[in-house]
C-alpha cells in the first residue's frame, strides 16, 4: 500500500471519483472492511492509488462560517448526499452527529479521540447551500476552481521534483499537478502507474516552467459558467452595509414619551412629513358596529334582525336565541361601491374597547333609559348627537314619549303588525317592510359619510 506522505486528501477524493474507484470507510488502515461513517477511522481508496487516509484529517476546504478547514469525513458525507435536498441533508447530518457522539461516549473509534481519558466526539460539518454546491461541482470535475478551497503549496515542478518513478511520490505529484495546473481529471480506470507516468512527463518538462494546457481544453475552461445562488448573483459574496439606511430612518422614528429634546417640534415634523405617509403599510378598514336594544319588548332582537336587514321582511323574534354577535355585509354605494362593508351587530357594549365607540354607526332603541347605562354617552340626548338612533314600532302606534323627546337624532320607523301567515292577506301586508329597511340603510349610510367613513378608512373620533 502506498504511503500517504505528500497526498492531498481532497484532490485524491476528486481523482478517485473521476476514475470510478471504490471509496470504502474502514475501521482499519490495513484492511478495506466497510464500516459506517460513525465508526470509521480511515477512508480507503482503490484508485488512482491504493491508500488509506485518516477520515478526520483536515482538508483544504475552508468554511466561510468559522474559517476552519473541513475534515475529510464531512467532505465525503456531503458527496454521498449530493442528490438530496438541503432539509434531508441537514437531517442526515444531525443523525450522523448523534451517532458520532454515541460512539465517542462508548469509547469507540468513531469519536476520533481514542486512547485514554475522555473521548472527544467528532462532528460532521453542515455545508451551507452555496458551499455544498461549490464543493460538489468541484468534486465532479465540472469546475477547476473553488473560492473555498485553498491552493496547494508549491508549483507543479516543485511537486514533481521529488516524485521520481511510479511510487506514491509520483502519484502525489500528479495529483498536485491536476490541481495547480488545471489538468483535466482522470477518467476510466486509470492506474497508479499511469499517474506516475504523467508525473514523470511533467518532471521532464519542469525546466520549461508550468504545464501548458491544450488550447482546446483552455477554450472549454474559459466557457465555463460559475454557478451560485440567487443572493450571490444579485448582491455578491460580501455582506451589504445598511448603515446609511439607519441614518435615513432616524427622521421617521418617533421619540419616546418624556425624551424631549431641546429642538422641540420634532413630533409634529414627523407627523406632518409626507414621506412618512408613503412608507406606512396600509391598514385594514375596521368594521362598523350596530348596537341593538336588549329589551324583551324590542321588535328587533339578535334572532330576527339579520333576516330583517338583509331580506327586508319582518318576522317576530325568538326569545330563546343565545347569539351574542352577528355579521351583515352590504354594499354602501356612496362609500365603497366596489366591495361590501361588514357590519357587526351586538346588543351591548360590555366587551367594547374605548376605540370601538368610534365605529358605532347606529343604535336601535325602545326609549328605555336603562339601555344606555354602560354606554360611553349615558345621556340619550348626548348619545344621539354622535350616533344615529333608530326606533322600530308597529304601524298605527305612536312612538313612546321618551323616543319623541330625543328629537331628530332618532329615526322612527314602523312596520305592519305581525299576523299569523295562515290568516288571509297576512303575507301581502309585508311588502312595505322592504321600503322600511331601505330607508334605515339610507340613513345609516348618510350618517357614516357625515362622520368621516371612507373607502379605506374609518373616523378616528365621532
VOPAGU-2260 file (C-alpha; in pm, 1 decimal, decimal comma):
REM VOPAGU-2260
SITE   aa  ch    i         X         Y         Z
SITE  UNK   A    0       0,0       0,0       0,0
SITE  UNK   A    1     130,5     342,8     -92,4
SITE  UNK   A    2     242,0     592,7     166,7
SITE  UNK   A    3      16,2     886,4     249,1
SITE  UNK   A    4     307,0    1132,0     256,4
SITE  UNK   A    5     253,2    1412,3       6,2
SITE  UNK   A    6    -103,5    1309,2     -78,9
SITE  UNK   A    7    -374,2    1572,4     -68,9
SITE  UNK   A    8    -695,5    1411,3      67,6
SITE  UNK   A    9    -928,8    1647,1    -116,8
SITE  UNK   A   10    -759,5    1602,2    -453,5
SITE  UNK   A   11    -728,5    1226,0    -400,4
SITE  UNK   A   12   -1103,6    1205,2    -339,6
SITE  UNK   A   13   -1171,9    1400,8    -658,4
SITE  UNK   A   14    -942,8    1179,6    -869,1
SITE  UNK   A   15   -1091,7     866,7    -717,1
SITE  UNK   A   16   -1444,6     984,5    -805,0
SITE  UNK   A   17   -1332,1    1063,1   -1160,3
SITE  UNK   A   18   -1168,1     721,4   -1206,0
SITE  UNK   A   19   -1468,6     536,0   -1067,0
SITE  UNK   A   20   -1267,5     361,9    -796,9
SITE  UNK   A   21   -1423,4     227,3    -478,8
SITE  UNK   A   22   -1409,0     450,6    -169,6
SITE  UNK   A   23   -1457,6     247,8     147,4
SITE  UNK   A   24   -1497,8     380,6     504,4
SITE  UNK   A   25   -1297,8     141,1     721,9
SITE  UNK   A   26   -1203,8      91,6    1084,3
SITE  UNK   A   27    -850,1     -13,4     987,0
SITE  UNK   A   28    -577,2     135,2     771,9
SITE  UNK   A   29    -468,9    -213,1     657,2
SITE  UNK   A   30    -798,1    -379,1     561,6
SITE  UNK   A   31   -1073,6    -228,2     346,4
SITE  UNK   A   32   -1350,5    -368,1     564,0
SITE  UNK   A   33   -1651,3    -141,8     514,6
SITE  UNK   A   34   -1791,2      31,5     822,7
SITE  UNK   A   35   -2037,3     313,4     889,3
SITE  UNK   A   36   -1915,9     672,5     881,4
SITE  UNK   A   37   -1981,5     696,0    1255,6
SITE  UNK   A   38   -1743,0     404,2    1329,9
SITE  UNK   A   39   -1487,1     451,8    1050,5
SITE  UNK   A   40   -1138,9     580,3    1127,4
SITE  UNK   A   41    -998,5     572,8     770,9
SITE  UNK   A   42   -1117,7     625,7     415,9
SITE  UNK   A   43    -978,4     351,2     190,1
SITE  UNK   A   44    -909,8     447,7    -173,9
SITE  UNK   A   45    -853,2     195,6    -451,8
SITE  UNK   A   46    -797,8     441,6    -738,4
SITE  UNK   A   47    -580,8     615,7    -857,3
SITE  UNK   A   48    -361,1     471,9    -580,5
SITE  UNK   A   49    -438,6     215,2    -312,8
SITE  UNK   A   50    -409,4     405,0      12,5
SITE  UNK   A   51    -594,5     466,5     341,4
SITE  UNK   A   52    -638,4     824,4     468,3
SITE  UNK   A   53    -747,1     911,1     826,0
SITE  UNK   A   54   -1112,0    1013,9     799,0
SITE  UNK   A   55   -1076,6    1306,8    1041,8
SITE  UNK   A   56    -786,0    1466,9     856,7
SITE  UNK   A   57    -847,9    1835,1     773,2
SITE  UNK   A   58    -867,2    1932,0     406,8
SITE  UNK   A   59    -803,4    2246,6     207,2
SITE  UNK   A   60   -1175,4    2329,6     204,1
SITE  UNK   A   61   -1229,0    2620,8     444,7
SITE  UNK   A   62   -1583,4    2705,8     552,7
SITE  UNK   A   63   -1690,8    3068,4     537,2
SITE  UNK   A   64   -1881,3    3035,2     867,0
SITE  UNK   A   65   -1596,6    2961,9    1104,6
SITE  UNK   A   66   -1291,0    2994,4     873,6
SITE  UNK   A   67   -1179,3    2643,6     975,4
SITE  UNK   A   68   -1070,4    2354,5     749,4
SITE  UNK   A   69   -1340,4    2093,5     694,6
SITE  UNK   A   70   -1247,2    1731,7     769,4
SITE  UNK   A   71   -1249,3    1451,5     512,2
SITE  UNK   A   72   -1548,0    1276,8     672,1
SITE  UNK   A   73   -1768,4    1584,9     618,9
SITE  UNK   A   74   -1647,9    1619,7     259,0
SITE  UNK   A   75   -1723,3    1254,1     177,8
SITE  UNK   A   76   -2060,0    1268,8     357,5
SITE  UNK   A   77   -2161,2    1573,9     150,9
SITE  UNK   A   78   -2062,9    1386,3    -166,4
SITE  UNK   A   79   -2272,8    1082,0     -70,1
SITE  UNK   A   80   -2573,7    1312,1     -12,8
SITE  UNK   A   81   -2517,8    1531,8    -316,6
SITE  UNK   A   82   -2853,5    1449,0    -476,0
SITE  UNK   A   83   -3076,8    1506,8    -170,5
SITE  UNK   A   84   -3241,9    1833,5     -76,8
SITE  UNK   A   85   -3097,0    2063,8     188,1
SITE  UNK   A   86   -3353,2    1970,8     461,1
SITE  UNK   A   87   -3286,8    1597,9     410,2
SITE  UNK   A   88   -2911,1    1658,8     406,0
SITE  UNK   A   89   -2925,3    1854,8     733,3
SITE  UNK   A   90   -3139,8    1584,9     893,8
SITE  UNK   A   91   -2892,7    1313,7     786,5
SITE  UNK   A   92   -2601,6    1520,9     919,0
SITE  UNK   A   93   -2774,6    1563,1    1254,1
SITE  UNK   A   94   -2835,9    1188,4    1273,4
SITE  UNK   A   95   -2470,7    1115,1    1193,8
SITE  UNK   A   96   -2355,7    1363,3    1459,8
SITE  UNK   A   97   -2574,0    1182,5    1713,2
SITE  UNK   A   98   -2414,1     852,1    1612,2
SITE  UNK   A   99   -2067,1    1005,0    1643,1
SITE  UNK   A  100   -2149,3    1134,8    1990,3
SITE  UNK   A  101   -2279,5     792,8    2093,5
SITE  UNK   A  102   -1968,4     624,2    1957,1
SITE  UNK   A  103   -1745,8     872,5    2142,1
SITE  UNK   A  104   -1936,8     817,1    2464,7
SITE  UNK   A  105   -1892,0     441,7    2425,9
SITE  UNK   A  106   -1520,3     489,7    2364,1
SITE  UNK   A  107   -1547,6     381,6    2001,7
SITE  UNK   A  108   -1312,8     474,0    1724,1
SITE  UNK   A  109   -1573,0     691,5    1551,3
SITE  UNK   A  110   -1528,1     962,9    1811,7
SITE  UNK   A  111   -1189,9    1047,6    1674,6
SITE  UNK   A  112   -1032,4    1078,4    2020,7
SITE  UNK   A  113    -926,8     726,4    2117,8
SITE  UNK   A  114    -669,7     648,2    2378,1
SITE  UNK   A  115    -701,7     723,0    2745,2
SITE  UNK   A  116    -914,2     982,2    2908,7
SITE  UNK   A  117   -1230,8    1138,6    2778,6
SITE  UNK   A  118   -1308,5    1082,0    2411,8
SITE  UNK   A  119   -1398,1    1398,0    2222,8
SITE  UNK   A  120   -1674,8    1340,0    1967,2
SITE  UNK   A  121   -1617,6    1446,2    1609,1
SITE  UNK   A  122   -1893,9    1630,2    1428,2
SITE  UNK   A  123   -1993,2    1648,1    1063,8
SITE  UNK   A  124   -1983,2    1996,7     919,6
SITE  UNK   A  125   -2316,8    2110,3     771,5
SITE  UNK   A  126   -2239,7    2293,6     449,6
SITE  UNK   A  127   -2436,1    2598,4     350,6
SITE  UNK   A  128   -2617,5    2579,9      18,3
SITE  UNK   A  129   -2354,3    2775,0    -175,5
SITE  UNK   A  130   -2064,8    2585,2     -13,9
SITE  UNK   A  131   -2226,1    2249,5     -85,8
SITE  UNK   A  132   -2296,3    2339,6    -447,1
SITE  UNK   A  133   -1942,0    2467,6    -494,0
SITE  UNK   A  134   -1788,6    2154,2    -337,4
SITE  UNK   A  135   -1995,6    1905,1    -539,0
SITE  UNK   A  136   -1927,3    2094,5    -861,9
SITE  UNK   A  137   -1553,2    2077,9    -792,0
SITE  UNK   A  138   -1554,9    1709,3    -692,6
SITE  UNK   A  139   -1744,4    1615,1   -1008,2
SITE  UNK   A  140   -1479,3    1784,8   -1218,8
SITE  UNK   A  141   -1721,4    2039,4   -1361,5
SITE  UNK   A  142   -1515,6    2321,8   -1210,6
SITE  UNK   A  143   -1142,6    2361,3   -1165,7
SITE  UNK   A  144   -1158,9    2643,0    -913,4
SITE  UNK   A  145   -1333,9    2699,7    -583,0
SITE  UNK   A  146   -1333,4    3008,3    -362,7
SITE  UNK   A  147   -1348,2    2783,4     -54,7
SITE  UNK   A  148   -1053,0    2552,6    -146,1
SITE  UNK   A  149    -707,4    2683,5     -70,8
SITE  UNK   A  150    -445,8    2620,6    -344,5
SITE  UNK   A  151    -174,3    2360,4    -295,2
SITE  UNK   A  152     161,9    2490,4    -176,2
SITE  UNK   A  153     432,9    2497,6    -441,0
SITE  UNK   A  154     421,3    2462,2    -817,6
SITE  UNK   A  155     397,6    2157,4   -1035,4
SITE  UNK   A  156     772,2    2147,2   -1084,8
SITE  UNK   A  157     837,1    2154,6    -711,8
SITE  UNK   A  158     580,7    1881,9    -657,6
SITE  UNK   A  159     735,5    1652,6    -920,0
SITE  UNK   A  160    1094,2    1714,4    -823,2
SITE  UNK   A  161    1089,5    1451,7    -550,4
SITE  UNK   A  162     839,1    1225,0    -728,6
SITE  UNK   A  163    1083,2    1013,1    -922,8
SITE  UNK   A  164     932,3     691,8   -1054,4
SITE  UNK   A  165     594,8     529,6   -1025,1
SITE  UNK   A  166     561,3     525,8    -644,7
SITE  UNK   A  167     338,2     723,4    -414,5
SITE  UNK   A  168     556,9    1030,6    -458,3
SITE  UNK   A  169     488,2    1031,5    -832,0
SITE  UNK   A  170     118,4     990,5    -768,7
SITE  UNK   A  171     118,6    1280,2    -522,4
SITE  UNK   A  172     297,6    1494,0    -778,8
SITE  UNK   A  173      43,2    1406,2   -1044,8
SITE  UNK   A  174    -240,3    1486,7    -807,4
SITE  UNK   A  175     -80,1    1820,0    -726,2
SITE  UNK   A  176     -39,7    1886,8   -1094,6
SITE  UNK   A  177    -404,9    1819,3   -1151,6
SITE  UNK   A  178    -492,6    2095,1    -904,3
SITE  UNK   A  179    -237,7    2369,0    -958,3
SITE  UNK   A  180    -220,6    2342,7   -1336,5
SITE  UNK   A  181    -585,1    2271,1   -1413,7
SITE  UNK   A  182    -522,0    1927,4   -1565,9
SITE  UNK   A  183    -846,5    1753,7   -1658,7
SITE  UNK   A  184    -948,4    1481,0   -1409,0
SITE  UNK   A  185    -865,9    1123,5   -1495,1
SITE  UNK   A  186   -1144,2     911,7   -1644,2
SITE  UNK   A  187   -1198,0     542,0   -1682,6
SITE  UNK   A  188    -987,0     300,1   -1472,7
SITE  UNK   A  189    -661,6     491,8   -1456,8
SITE  UNK   A  190    -394,3     307,3   -1256,5
SITE  UNK   A  191    -126,1     435,7   -1027,2
SITE  UNK   A  192     132,3     353,2   -1296,2
SITE  UNK   A  193     -40,6     582,4   -1543,5
SITE  UNK   A  194     -48,1     858,6   -1287,0
SITE  UNK   A  195     320,4     810,7   -1220,7
SITE  UNK   A  196     392,8     821,9   -1593,5
SITE  UNK   A  197     210,7    1154,1   -1610,8
SITE  UNK   A  198     421,6    1279,0   -1322,3
SITE  UNK   A  199     745,1    1174,8   -1497,2
SITE  UNK   A  200     635,8    1352,1   -1811,9
SITE  UNK   A  201     572,0    1664,8   -1609,8
SITE  UNK   A  202     911,5    1635,0   -1440,5
SITE  UNK   A  203    1082,5    1610,4   -1776,7
SITE  UNK   A  204     934,1    1944,5   -1873,1
SITE  UNK   A  205     992,2    2110,0   -1536,7
SITE  UNK   A  206    1273,9    2317,3   -1679,9
SITE  UNK   A  207    1028,1    2480,7   -1915,6
SITE  UNK   A  208     805,9    2604,8   -1630,3
SITE  UNK   A  209     448,0    2514,9   -1553,3
SITE  UNK   A  210     241,3    2267,6   -1753,1
SITE  UNK   A  211      80,5    2417,2   -2064,6
SITE  UNK   A  212    -287,6    2346,2   -2130,4
SITE  UNK   A  213    -412,7    2222,0   -2462,8
SITE  UNK   A  214    -567,0    2519,4   -2648,2
SITE  UNK   A  215    -898,5    2342,4   -2699,6
SITE  UNK   A  216    -910,1    2249,7   -2331,1
SITE  UNK   A  217    -833,5    2609,2   -2233,2
SITE  UNK   A  218   -1117,7    2726,5   -2457,3
SITE  UNK   A  219   -1354,8    2487,9   -2283,0
SITE  UNK   A  220   -1243,5    2614,5   -1940,3
SITE  UNK   A  221   -1297,5    2975,5   -2048,3
SITE  UNK   A  222   -1654,5    2893,7   -2148,6
SITE  UNK   A  223   -1748,0    2756,3   -1806,6
SITE  UNK   A  224   -2015,6    2944,0   -1615,8
SITE  UNK   A  225   -1971,4    2987,9   -1244,1
SITE  UNK   A  226   -2272,8    2856,9   -1052,6
SITE  UNK   A  227   -2420,1    3032,2    -749,7
SITE  UNK   A  228   -2743,3    3101,3    -569,8
SITE  UNK   A  229   -2975,7    3395,1    -628,2
SITE  UNK   A  230   -2834,5    3610,9    -347,3
SITE  UNK   A  231   -2477,8    3566,5    -470,8
SITE  UNK   A  232   -2570,5    3661,0    -825,2
SITE  UNK   A  233   -2766,4    3970,8    -719,7
SITE  UNK   A  234   -2554,2    4101,5    -434,8
SITE  UNK   A  235   -2217,8    3928,5    -447,3
SITE  UNK   A  236   -2046,8    3744,6    -162,6
SITE  UNK   A  237   -1976,3    4048,2      55,0
SITE  UNK   A  238   -2216,4    4149,6     329,9
SITE  UNK   A  239   -2432,2    4452,4     244,6
SITE  UNK   A  240   -2378,0    4762,5     454,9
SITE  UNK   A  241   -2711,9    4913,7     558,8
SITE  UNK   A  242   -2573,7    5181,5     790,8
SITE  UNK   A  243   -2691,3    5457,0     555,4
SITE  UNK   A  244   -3047,7    5325,6     582,3
SITE  UNK   A  245   -3034,6    5357,4     961,8
SITE  UNK   A  246   -2933,5    5722,0     931,7
SITE  UNK   A  247   -3211,5    5787,7     681,6
SITE  UNK   A  248   -3469,1    5616,5     905,0
SITE  UNK   A  249   -3393,8    5829,2    1208,1
SITE  UNK   A  250   -3611,2    6112,1    1079,3
SITE  UNK   A  251   -3911,5    5875,2    1068,2
SITE  UNK   A  252   -3867,1    5724,9    1414,8
SITE  UNK   A  253   -4079,8    5893,1    1679,9
SITE  UNK   A  254   -3920,5    5987,1    2008,4
SITE  UNK   A  255   -4026,9    5805,9    2322,6
SITE  UNK   A  256   -4261,5    5998,3    2555,9
SITE  UNK   A  257   -4063,5    6204,3    2804,2
SITE  UNK   A  258   -3748,4    6200,8    2592,4
SITE  UNK   A  259   -3795,1    6558,4    2472,5
SITE  UNK   A  260   -3508,5    6732,3    2300,6
SITE  UNK   A  261   -3408,3    7094,5    2309,1
SITE  UNK   A  262   -3508,8    7147,1    1946,9
SITE  UNK   A  263   -3881,4    7097,2    2010,2
SITE  UNK   A  264   -4139,6    7032,6    1744,2
SITE  UNK   A  265   -3982,1    6701,1    1633,8
SITE  UNK   A  266   -4304,1    6504,9    1684,7
SITE  UNK   A  267   -4506,7    6746,4    1474,0
SITE  UNK   A  268   -4248,2    6740,8    1195,6
SITE  UNK   A  269   -4262,2    6362,0    1189,8
SITE  UNK   A  270   -4641,5    6357,3    1182,3
SITE  UNK   A  271   -4654,4    6612,2     900,3
SITE  UNK   A  272   -4377,8    6454,0     693,4
SITE  UNK   A  273   -4533,2    6340,7     359,9
SITE  UNK   A  274   -4260,1    6080,0     312,5
SITE  UNK   A  275   -4377,1    5903,1     627,3
SITE  UNK   A  276   -4725,8    5851,8     485,5
SITE  UNK   A  277   -4578,7    5695,3     171,2
SITE  UNK   A  278   -4376,7    5445,2     371,8
SITE  UNK   A  279   -4654,9    5336,2     604,9
SITE  UNK   A  280   -4821,2    4998,7     547,4
SITE  UNK   A  281   -5190,9    5039,5     459,9
SITE  UNK   A  282   -5420,2    4936,4     743,1
SITE  UNK   A  283   -5733,9    4727,2     711,9
SITE  UNK   A  284   -6057,1    4925,2     733,4
SITE  UNK   A  285   -6235,2    4843,0    1064,7
SITE  UNK   A  286   -6589,0    4704,6    1059,0
SITE  UNK   A  287   -6872,9    4941,5    1161,7
SITE  UNK   A  288   -7083,1    4840,8    1463,8
SITE  UNK   A  289   -7460,5    4848,6    1515,0
SITE  UNK   A  290   -7597,9    4828,8    1871,6
SITE  UNK   A  291   -7935,7    4664,2    1935,4
SITE  UNK   A  292   -8167,8    4706,3    2231,5
SITE  UNK   A  293   -8151,6    4414,5    2477,5
SITE  UNK   A  294   -8509,3    4486,7    2590,5
SITE  UNK   A  295   -8755,7    4198,4    2563,6
SITE  UNK   A  296   -9013,4    4442,2    2420,2
SITE  UNK   A  297   -8791,5    4535,8    2126,2
SITE  UNK   A  298   -8924,7    4428,1    1786,4
SITE  UNK   A  299   -8568,8    4356,7    1667,2
SITE  UNK   A  300   -8351,7    4112,2    1856,2
SITE  UNK   A  301   -8048,3    3903,3    1764,7
SITE  UNK   A  302   -8278,7    3625,5    1639,7
SITE  UNK   A  303   -8457,2    3827,6    1368,4
SITE  UNK   A  304   -8252,5    4141,9    1293,3
SITE  UNK   A  305   -8027,9    3970,0    1036,7
SITE  UNK   A  306   -8316,9    3848,1     821,6
SITE  UNK   A  307   -8492,0    4184,8     855,7
SITE  UNK   A  308   -8192,2    4394,9     743,4
SITE  UNK   A  309   -8083,2    4151,2     470,5
SITE  UNK   A  310   -8409,0    4028,5     314,7
SITE  UNK   A  311   -8641,6    4318,9     401,9
SITE  UNK   A  312   -8905,3    4103,4     567,2
SITE  UNK   A  313   -9002,6    4125,5     932,5
SITE  UNK   A  314   -9053,6    3814,1    1146,5
SITE  UNK   A  315   -9112,5    3808,6    1522,8
SITE  UNK   A  316   -8805,0    3746,8    1743,5
SITE  UNK   A  317   -8722,2    3415,9    1904,5
SITE  UNK   A  318   -8656,6    3493,1    2270,4
SITE  UNK   A  319   -8473,3    3161,3    2318,2
SITE  UNK   A  320   -8187,2    3267,0    2090,1
SITE  UNK   A  321   -7841,8    3270,1    2252,1
SITE  UNK   A  322   -7649,0    3456,0    1977,0
SITE  UNK   A  323   -7425,5    3733,7    2109,6
SITE  UNK   A  324   -7284,6    3874,0    1784,0
SITE  UNK   A  325   -7388,4    3876,7    1418,4
SITE  UNK   A  326   -7229,9    3991,1    1090,6
SITE  UNK   A  327   -7412,5    4152,1     798,6
SITE  UNK   A  328   -7247,9    4251,8     469,1
SITE  UNK   A  329   -7390,7    4523,6     245,6
SITE  UNK   A  330   -7269,4    4743,8     -38,5
SITE  UNK   A  331   -7264,1    5109,5      64,7
SITE  UNK   A  332   -7255,0    5270,8    -278,7
SITE  UNK   A  333   -7171,7    5621,0    -161,7
SITE  UNK   A  334   -6875,3    5498,7      47,6
SITE  UNK   A  335   -6727,7    5193,2    -128,6
SITE  UNK   A  336   -6914,1    5069,8    -437,4
SITE  UNK   A  337   -6652,0    4805,5    -519,3
SITE  UNK   A  338   -6672,3    4582,5    -211,3
SITE  UNK   A  339   -6930,1    4516,3      61,5
SITE  UNK   A  340   -6885,7    4650,3     413,0
SITE  UNK   A  341   -6921,9    4408,6     701,7
SITE  UNK   A  342   -7132,0    4530,4     995,6
SITE  UNK   A  343   -7104,6    4385,1    1346,1
SITE  UNK   A  344   -7432,0    4360,5    1541,0
SITE  UNK   A  345   -7427,4    4329,5    1922,5
SITE  UNK   A  346   -7680,3    4401,0    2199,0
SITE  UNK   A  347   -7445,9    4566,5    2448,7
SITE  UNK   A  348   -7106,2    4737,2    2480,7
SITE  UNK   A  349   -6977,2    4514,9    2763,1
SITE  UNK   A  350   -6686,4    4384,1    2552,2
SITE  UNK   A  351   -6603,9    4723,0    2397,3
SITE  UNK   A  352   -6262,1    4880,5    2399,5
SITE  UNK   A  353   -6262,6    5263,6    2416,0
SITE  UNK   A  354   -6175,6    5297,3    2047,7
SITE  UNK   A  355   -6470,9    5077,1    1943,9
SITE  UNK   A  356   -6711,9    5365,3    2006,1
SITE  UNK   A  357   -6569,6    5546,7    1702,2
SITE  UNK   A  358   -6701,5    5257,9    1489,5
SITE  UNK   A  359   -7062,5    5265,2    1618,1
SITE  UNK   A  360   -7285,7    5383,0    1329,8
SITE  UNK   A  361   -7636,6    5315,6    1468,4
SITE  UNK   A  362   -7820,0    5234,9    1792,8
SITE  UNK   A  363   -8161,0    5063,5    1785,9
SITE  UNK   A  364   -8362,9    5172,3    2090,6
SITE  UNK   A  365   -8704,5    5129,1    2251,8
SITE  UNK   A  366   -8675,5    5452,0    2450,1
SITE  UNK   A  367   -8584,9    5281,0    2779,4
SITE  UNK   A  368   -8312,3    5480,1    2957,7
SITE  UNK   A  369   -8150,1    5178,1    3126,5
SITE  UNK   A  370   -8026,8    5065,0    2781,4
SITE  UNK   A  371   -7765,6    5345,4    2785,2
SITE  UNK   A  372   -7632,7    5282,3    3135,8
SITE  UNK   A  373   -7299,1    5134,3    3020,2
SITE  UNK   A  374   -7268,1    5346,7    2706,9
SITE  UNK   A  375   -6989,1    5596,4    2650,6
SITE  UNK   A  376   -7260,6    5864,8    2648,7
SITE  UNK   A  377   -7516,4    5755,0    2907,1
SITE  UNK   A  378   -7735,0    6060,5    2842,0
SITE  UNK   A  379   -7957,9    5978,8    2539,8
SITE  UNK   A  380   -7963,6    6339,1    2420,6
SITE  UNK   A  381   -7582,1    6345,1    2414,4
SITE  UNK   A  382   -7560,0    5993,6    2265,4
SITE  UNK   A  383   -7774,1    6072,2    1961,6
SITE  UNK   A  384   -7563,1    6378,3    1883,1
SITE  UNK   A  385   -7281,4    6136,5    1799,7
SITE  UNK   A  386   -7465,3    5825,2    1678,4
SITE  UNK   A  387   -7775,8    5769,6    1466,5
SITE  UNK   A  388   -8071,4    5633,2    1667,5
SITE  UNK   A  389   -8334,2    5401,0    1516,9
SITE  UNK   A  390   -8671,9    5316,3    1667,7
SITE  UNK   A  391   -8889,3    5042,5    1513,6
SITE  UNK   A  392   -9256,5    5014,7    1616,3
SITE  UNK   A  393   -9591,9    4893,5    1484,9
SITE  UNK   A  394   -9767,4    5091,4    1213,3
SITE  UNK   A  395  -10050,5    5294,8    1362,7
SITE  UNK   A  396   -9891,1    5314,1    1710,5
SITE  UNK   A  397   -9729,5    5633,0    1838,5
SITE  UNK   A  398   -9358,4    5615,2    1940,8
SITE  UNK   A  399   -9301,0    5635,9    2317,0
SITE  UNK   A  400   -9274,6    5982,3    2469,2
SITE  UNK   A  401   -8905,0    5916,2    2552,4
SITE  UNK   A  402   -8824,6    5848,0    2186,7
SITE  UNK   A  403   -9001,9    6163,7    2072,3
SITE  UNK   A  404   -8805,6    6363,9    2330,2
SITE  UNK   A  405   -8477,4    6257,5    2170,8
SITE  UNK   A  406   -8552,2    6481,9    1873,4
SITE  UNK   A  407   -8429,3    6440,3    1517,3
SITE  UNK   A  408   -8131,1    6227,9    1633,1
SITE  UNK   A  409   -8358,8    5920,9    1637,5
SITE  UNK   A  410   -8524,4    5788,2    1322,1
SITE  UNK   A  411   -8871,9    5646,6    1394,4
SITE  UNK   A  412   -8983,7    5363,2    1164,0
SITE  UNK   A  413   -9293,2    5142,5    1165,7
SITE  UNK   A  414   -9384,5    4806,8    1015,8
SITE  UNK   A  415   -9717,4    4626,9     975,0
SITE  UNK   A  416   -9826,3    4435,2    1281,2
SITE  UNK   A  417   -9739,3    4070,4    1267,3
SITE  UNK   A  418  -10017,8    3832,2    1173,8
SITE  UNK   A  419  -10018,3    3453,6    1154,3
SITE  UNK   A  420   -9912,9    3354,2     798,3
SITE  UNK   A  421  -10215,5    3123,5     791,7
SITE  UNK   A  422  -10454,1    3417,3     802,7
SITE  UNK   A  423  -10584,3    3557,0     470,5
SITE  UNK   A  424  -10381,0    3853,8     343,6
SITE  UNK   A  425  -10106,6    3812,2     607,5
SITE  UNK   A  426   -9825,3    3785,1     351,1
SITE  UNK   A  427   -9944,7    4066,6     128,6
SITE  UNK   A  428   -9914,2    4314,0     415,8
SITE  UNK   A  429   -9539,1    4257,4     445,0
SITE  UNK   A  430   -9439,7    4420,8     115,7
SITE  UNK   A  431   -9378,3    4753,5     291,9
SITE  UNK   A  432   -9103,4    4600,0     510,1
SITE  UNK   A  433   -8854,4    4628,3     224,9
SITE  UNK   A  434   -8915,6    5001,9     196,0
SITE  UNK   A  435   -8858,8    5048,1     570,7
SITE  UNK   A  436   -8531,8    4855,0     559,1
SITE  UNK   A  437   -8402,0    5058,4     263,8
SITE  UNK   A  438   -8479,9    5382,5     445,9
SITE  UNK   A  439   -8290,0    5260,0     754,0
SITE  UNK   A  440   -7983,1    5168,5     545,6
SITE  UNK   A  441   -8000,7    5503,0     361,6
SITE  UNK   A  442   -7998,7    5688,1     692,6
SITE  UNK   A  443   -7708,4    5478,5     824,4
SITE  UNK   A  444   -7504,8    5540,5     507,5
SITE  UNK   A  445   -7567,9    5915,7     516,1
SITE  UNK   A  446   -7464,7    5932,6     882,6
SITE  UNK   A  447   -7148,0    5731,1     810,9
SITE  UNK   A  448   -7044,4    5968,8     532,4
SITE  UNK   A  449   -7104,3    6266,6     758,3
SITE  UNK   A  450   -6890,4    6113,0    1033,7
SITE  UNK   A  451   -6592,4    6050,1     802,8
SITE  UNK   A  452   -6623,5    5690,0     681,0
SITE  UNK   A  453   -6426,0    5641,0     360,7
SITE  UNK   A  454   -6344,3    5363,3     120,3
SITE  UNK   A  455   -6024,1    5268,9     301,3
SITE  UNK   A  456   -6057,2    5432,1     642,6
SITE  UNK   A  457   -6283,5    5486,6     941,6
SITE  UNK   A  458   -6317,5    5803,3    1150,5
SITE  UNK   A  459   -6076,6    5842,9    1440,6
SITE  UNK   A  460   -6343,3    6013,3    1650,8
SITE  UNK   A  461   -6715,8    6080,6    1632,3
